[in-house]
């Protein structure tokens, strides 16, 4: 089951108690369904949970039954339709809509209460929404073929504290969210708090994984630097030893060189602790840099000769 299906299953598990909320949810479904015209209402869904909820929702909200229901053996997509003129007219009247209007508009006057606006968004998501698995990426969208409906839904979402972005895709108007916290807020608002927690848990896990990866990469990079610096120092010490001998170095640099030879893979911190008497890390680093510089001068002199 996809994450989007899990969200719709959670939403459809909510009880239909208040008629005003049932009305608003049915309104959202109608505004985002396959077809809502004076001649036909057609709702197509791949969600078996929504297929189970729709007849009960429309009975509770509008007192109407579907003219056509999917067969009991239906799988994949479920189609619900109303084509009886008197039923369609009663639905238009219930939402204060004119049957003769050419384009759909959301009547904001019937969605004045916060619970009604949330229920409308729930219906819109059930009929025309989807959300990506948060383990992969963050994306939630509502899609409709009616630009005016999308624009008015955006206003409703904003009233509910949800700032959605808009776009066009293949003739459809989209409202979408791409931030985990915004998606979690939307899911909580429409009645899917468990799914919202899943989104936030996924974000926490990703953040933790990224933090660990950054630390591992940082530690690895530091280890590489230590190895590279030690190799450069050992190379310089070998050159000095072969060209003029370590005795050519000042006493403190000789001690540092011998310490490095005895501990070729040790870090500066470890070498500083092994020094006798102990010295600071910066002090030992300075001595080893002097050894490298001494070797570089010797190499240049050989080239000039």
Helices and strands as residue ranges (DSSP letters): H 3-12, H 19-31, E 35-36, E 41-45, H 48-62, E 78-82, H 85-94, G 108-110, H 114-128, E 129-131, E 140-144, H 147-159, E 165-169, E 172-177, H 180-190, H 193-243, G 246-248, H 251-262, H 268-274, H 281-304
